[in-house]
Amino acid sequence: MNISTLVNPALTSRPRTFNPREQIPLWSNTLWKIERGVVRTLTWKEDGTLISLGYWGQNDIVGRPVSQLDPYQIECVSSVEVSLIPSTHWSNYLDRILTHLRQTEELQSILHTQGTEQRLFNCLKWLGKKFGRLTPEGLLIDLRLTHADISDLIGMTRVSVTRMMIKLEQDELIQRPGRHCIILNQL
Protein backbone atom coordinates (compact mmCIF):
# COMPACT_ATOMS: atom_id res chain seq x y z
CA MET A 1 0.00 0.00 0.00
CA ASN A 2 1.42 3.41 -0.88
CA ILE A 3 1.46 6.48 1.35
CA SER A 4 -1.18 8.35 -0.71
CA THR A 5 -3.73 5.66 0.19
CA LEU A 6 -3.04 6.18 3.90
CA VAL A 7 -3.25 9.97 3.62
CA ASN A 8 -6.30 10.02 1.34
CA PRO A 9 -8.41 6.90 1.88
CA ALA A 10 -10.76 7.88 -0.98
CA LEU A 11 -7.96 6.97 -3.42
CA THR A 12 -8.67 3.29 -2.95
CA SER A 13 -11.90 1.44 -3.63
CA ARG A 14 -10.82 -2.18 -3.25
CA PRO A 15 -11.79 -4.01 -0.06
CA ARG A 16 -9.22 -4.11 2.72
CA THR A 17 -8.57 -7.12 4.92
CA PHE A 18 -7.71 -7.06 8.63
CA ASN A 19 -6.77 -9.84 11.06
CA PRO A 20 -8.33 -10.55 14.47
CA ARG A 21 -7.47 -7.90 17.10
CA GLU A 22 -6.26 -5.42 14.45
CA GLN A 23 -7.78 -1.95 14.46
CA ILE A 24 -9.57 -0.51 11.47
CA PRO A 25 -8.35 3.02 10.68
CA LEU A 26 -10.54 5.95 11.66
CA TRP A 27 -10.92 8.91 9.35
CA SER A 28 -13.42 11.71 9.98
CA ASN A 29 -14.80 11.61 6.44
CA THR A 30 -14.99 7.85 5.94
CA LEU A 31 -17.30 5.02 6.90
CA TRP A 32 -16.53 1.33 6.46
CA LYS A 33 -18.95 -1.33 5.20
CA ILE A 34 -18.21 -4.76 6.62
CA GLU A 35 -18.16 -7.24 3.76
CA ARG A 36 -17.09 -10.25 5.84
CA GLY A 37 -16.26 -10.91 9.48
CA VAL A 38 -17.08 -9.31 12.84
CA VAL A 39 -15.78 -6.16 14.54
CA ARG A 40 -16.52 -4.52 17.83
CA THR A 41 -16.58 -0.82 18.52
CA LEU A 42 -15.30 0.34 21.84
CA THR A 43 -14.22 3.17 24.06
CA TRP A 44 -12.75 3.29 27.54
CA LYS A 45 -13.02 5.30 30.71
CA GLU A 46 -10.29 7.56 32.08
CA ASP A 47 -9.18 4.73 34.38
CA GLY A 48 -8.69 2.47 31.35
CA THR A 49 -11.84 0.39 31.84
CA LEU A 50 -13.00 -0.92 28.47
CA ILE A 51 -16.55 -0.23 27.28
CA SER A 52 -17.81 -2.29 24.33
CA LEU A 53 -20.22 -0.28 22.20
CA GLY A 54 -21.40 -3.14 20.01
CA TYR A 55 -20.56 -5.98 17.66
CA TRP A 56 -21.03 -5.51 13.95
CA GLY A 57 -20.98 -7.93 11.02
CA GLN A 58 -21.65 -8.34 7.33
CA ASN A 59 -23.30 -5.29 5.70
CA ASP A 60 -23.06 -3.20 8.88
CA ILE A 61 -21.59 0.29 8.68
CA VAL A 62 -18.98 1.49 11.18
CA GLY A 63 -16.64 4.44 11.40
CA ARG A 64 -15.72 7.65 13.14
CA PRO A 65 -18.70 9.62 11.75
CA VAL A 66 -21.27 7.43 13.58
CA SER A 67 -19.79 8.18 17.02
CA GLN A 68 -19.18 11.26 19.12
CA LEU A 69 -17.10 9.32 21.65
CA ASP A 70 -13.44 9.98 22.17
CA PRO A 71 -11.62 7.66 22.42
CA TYR A 72 -13.31 5.44 19.84
CA GLN A 73 -11.90 2.31 18.25
CA ILE A 74 -12.93 -0.42 15.80
CA GLU A 75 -11.32 -3.76 16.62
CA CYS A 76 -11.56 -6.91 14.52
CA VAL A 77 -13.01 -9.93 16.33
CA SER A 78 -12.39 -12.22 13.36
CA SER A 79 -10.69 -11.83 10.01
CA VAL A 80 -12.51 -8.92 8.44
CA GLU A 81 -12.92 -7.49 4.97
CA VAL A 82 -14.21 -3.93 4.73
CA SER A 83 -14.95 -1.50 1.93
CA LEU A 84 -14.35 2.19 2.30
CA ILE A 85 -17.34 4.53 1.87
CA PRO A 86 -16.27 8.15 1.32
CA SER A 87 -18.64 10.88 2.55
CA THR A 88 -19.77 11.62 -1.01
CA HIS A 89 -21.47 8.17 -1.05
CA TRP A 90 -23.04 8.09 2.43
CA SER A 91 -26.53 8.81 1.12
CA ASN A 92 -26.41 5.47 -0.72
CA TYR A 93 -26.05 3.72 2.65
CA LEU A 94 -28.62 5.61 4.71
CA ASP A 95 -30.65 2.44 5.45
CA ARG A 96 -27.52 0.67 6.83
CA ILE A 97 -26.57 3.74 8.90
CA LEU A 98 -30.08 3.86 10.37
CA THR A 99 -29.88 0.13 11.14
CA HIS A 100 -26.65 0.80 13.04
CA LEU A 101 -28.40 3.47 15.12
CA ARG A 102 -31.37 1.19 15.86
CA GLN A 103 -29.12 -1.66 16.97
CA THR A 104 -27.15 0.72 19.18
CA GLU A 105 -30.43 1.75 20.82
CA GLU A 106 -31.35 -1.91 21.35
CA LEU A 107 -28.03 -2.46 23.13
CA GLN A 108 -28.63 0.64 25.25
CA SER A 109 -32.00 -0.79 26.25
CA ILE A 110 -30.38 -4.12 27.17
CA LEU A 111 -27.91 -2.31 29.44
CA HIS A 112 -30.82 -0.94 31.43
CA THR A 113 -32.62 -4.28 31.80
CA GLN A 114 -33.44 -5.01 35.42
CA GLY A 115 -31.92 -8.25 36.63
CA THR A 116 -28.48 -9.31 35.52
CA GLU A 117 -29.56 -12.75 34.29
CA GLN A 118 -32.23 -11.19 32.07
CA ARG A 119 -29.69 -8.61 30.82
CA LEU A 120 -27.32 -11.42 29.83
CA PHE A 121 -30.10 -13.40 28.15
CA ASN A 122 -31.29 -10.30 26.25
CA CYS A 123 -27.71 -9.71 25.11
CA LEU A 124 -27.48 -13.28 23.84
CA LYS A 125 -30.78 -12.82 21.98
CA TRP A 126 -29.39 -9.59 20.42
CA LEU A 127 -26.23 -11.43 19.34
CA GLY A 128 -28.39 -14.28 18.04
CA LYS A 129 -30.52 -11.90 15.99
CA LYS A 130 -27.41 -10.31 14.44
CA PHE A 131 -25.11 -13.30 14.03
CA GLY A 132 -27.21 -16.39 14.70
CA ARG A 133 -28.01 -19.20 12.34
CA LEU A 134 -31.00 -21.51 12.81
CA THR A 135 -30.15 -25.14 13.45
CA PRO A 136 -32.35 -28.05 14.54
CA GLU A 137 -31.16 -27.47 18.13
CA GLY A 138 -31.91 -23.73 18.17
CA LEU A 139 -30.27 -20.44 17.20
CA LEU A 140 -26.50 -20.97 16.92
CA ILE A 141 -24.22 -18.03 17.81
CA ASP A 142 -20.78 -19.06 16.57
CA LEU A 143 -18.55 -16.14 17.59
CA ARG A 144 -15.24 -16.21 19.41
CA LEU A 145 -16.49 -14.17 22.37
CA THR A 146 -15.07 -14.75 25.80
CA HIS A 147 -17.06 -14.23 28.97
CA ALA A 148 -14.93 -11.10 29.45
CA ASP A 149 -16.03 -9.82 26.01
CA ILE A 150 -19.67 -10.35 26.91
CA SER A 151 -19.20 -8.74 30.33
CA ASP A 152 -17.63 -5.66 28.67
CA LEU A 153 -20.65 -5.42 26.38
CA ILE A 154 -23.27 -5.51 29.13
CA GLY A 155 -21.45 -3.88 32.03
CA MET A 156 -21.06 -6.89 34.31
CA THR A 157 -18.11 -8.76 35.77
CA ARG A 158 -16.66 -11.73 33.96
CA VAL A 159 -17.30 -13.89 37.03
CA SER A 160 -21.00 -12.92 37.00
CA VAL A 161 -21.30 -13.73 33.29
CA THR A 162 -19.66 -17.14 33.82
CA ARG A 163 -21.96 -17.93 36.76
CA MET A 164 -25.07 -16.85 34.85
CA MET A 165 -24.08 -18.73 31.67
CA ILE A 166 -23.90 -21.90 33.79
CA LYS A 167 -27.35 -21.12 35.24
CA LEU A 168 -28.86 -20.41 31.79
CA GLU A 169 -27.48 -23.74 30.62
CA GLN A 170 -28.88 -25.55 33.69
CA ASP A 171 -32.26 -23.88 33.04
CA GLU A 172 -32.01 -25.23 29.46
CA LEU A 173 -32.30 -21.76 27.92
CA ILE A 174 -28.94 -22.19 26.21
CA GLN A 175 -26.56 -24.95 25.20
CA ARG A 176 -22.81 -24.61 24.88
CA PRO A 177 -21.66 -27.46 22.62
CA GLY A 178 -18.28 -25.87 21.91
CA ARG A 179 -15.90 -23.47 23.53
CA HIS A 180 -16.95 -20.46 21.48
CA CYS A 181 -20.51 -21.18 20.45
CA ILE A 182 -23.84 -20.83 22.15
CA ILE A 183 -27.20 -22.21 21.10
CA LEU A 184 -30.29 -20.34 22.21
CA ASN A 185 -32.93 -23.03 22.66
CA GLN A 186 -36.16 -22.55 20.78
CA LEU A 187 -38.56 -20.83 23.16
Solvent accessible surface area in square Angstrom, and as a share of the most:
residue,aa,sasa,rsa
1,M,129,0.58
2,N,94,0.48
3,I,126,0.64
4,S,47,0.30
5,T,12,0.07
6,L,83,0.41
7,V,113,0.65
8,N,64,0.33
9,P,8,0.05
10,A,56,0.44
11,L,111,0.55
12,T,11,0.07
13,S,103,0.67
14,R,145,0.53
15,P,68,0.43
16,R,31,0.11
17,T,84,0.49
18,F,16,0.07
19,N,88,0.45
20,P,71,0.44
21,R,131,0.48
22,E,73,0.33
23,Q,106,0.47
24,I,3,0.02
25,P,36,0.23
26,L,59,0.30
27,W,49,0.17
28,S,94,0.61
29,N,78,0.40
30,T,3,0.02
31,L,2,0.01
32,W,1,0.00
33,K,39,0.17
34,I,0,0.00
35,E,49,0.22
36,R,109,0.40
37,G,20,0.20
38,V,14,0.08
39,V,0,0.00
40,R,17,0.06
41,T,3,0.02
42,L,4,0.02
43,T,11,0.06
44,W,93,0.32
45,K,109,0.46
46,E,189,0.85
47,D,115,0.60
48,G,51,0.49
49,T,62,0.36
50,L,54,0.27
51,I,61,0.31
52,S,7,0.04
53,L,43,0.22
54,G,0,0.00
55,Y,1,0.00
56,W,2,0.01
57,G,4,0.04
58,Q,126,0.56
59,N,61,0.31
60,D,5,0.03
61,I,0,0.00
62,V,0,0.00
63,G,1,0.01
64,R,57,0.21
65,P,44,0.28
66,V,34,0.20
67,S,19,0.12
68,Q,176,0.78
69,L,80,0.40
70,D,123,0.63
71,P,43,0.27
72,Y,16,0.06
73,Q,27,0.12
74,I,0,0.00
75,E,19,0.08
76,C,0,0.00
77,V,17,0.10
78,S,39,0.25
79,S,47,0.30
80,V,0,0.00
81,E,48,0.22
82,V,0,0.00
83,S,21,0.13
84,L,21,0.11
85,I,4,0.02
86,P,32,0.20
87,S,50,0.32
88,T,115,0.67
89,H,85,0.38
90,W,68,0.24
91,S,92,0.59
92,N,104,0.53
93,Y,61,0.23
94,L,101,0.50
95,D,91,0.47
96,R,69,0.25
97,I,26,0.13
98,L,69,0.34
99,T,29,0.17
100,H,13,0.06
101,L,83,0.41
102,R,136,0.50
103,Q,28,0.13
104,T,53,0.31
105,E,122,0.55
106,E,60,0.27
107,L,8,0.04
108,Q,93,0.41
109,S,73,0.47
110,I,15,0.08
111,L,63,0.31
112,H,128,0.57
113,T,27,0.15
114,Q,162,0.72
115,G,47,0.45
116,T,63,0.37
117,E,52,0.23
118,Q,83,0.37
119,R,42,0.15
120,L,0,0.00
121,F,17,0.07
122,N,31,0.16
123,C,0,0.00
124,L,0,0.00
125,K,85,0.36
126,W,7,0.03
127,L,1,0.01
128,G,2,0.02
129,K,139,0.59
130,K,44,0.18
131,F,40,0.17
132,G,25,0.24
133,R,141,0.51
134,L,133,0.66
135,T,25,0.14
136,P,130,0.82
137,E,92,0.41
138,G,0,0.00
139,L,44,0.22
140,L,21,0.11
141,I,5,0.02
142,D,93,0.48
143,L,21,0.10
144,R,158,0.58
145,L,18,0.09
146,T,63,0.37
147,H,43,0.19
148,A,41,0.32
149,D,13,0.07
150,I,3,0.01
151,S,6,0.04
152,D,42,0.22
153,L,4,0.02
154,I,0,0.00
155,G,60,0.58
156,M,26,0.12
157,T,87,0.51
158,R,122,0.45
159,V,94,0.54
160,S,23,0.15
161,V,0,0.00
162,T,38,0.22
163,R,146,0.53
164,M,7,0.03
165,M,1,0.01
166,I,80,0.40
167,K,92,0.39
168,L,1,0.01
169,E,63,0.28
170,Q,134,0.60
171,D,68,0.35
172,E,131,0.59
173,L,52,0.26
174,I,2,0.01
175,Q,65,0.29
176,R,70,0.26
177,P,89,0.56
178,G,32,0.30
179,R,217,0.79
180,H,39,0.17
181,C,23,0.14
182,I,20,0.10
183,I,11,0.05
184,L,12,0.06
185,N,27,0.14
186,Q,121,0.54
187,L,156,0.78
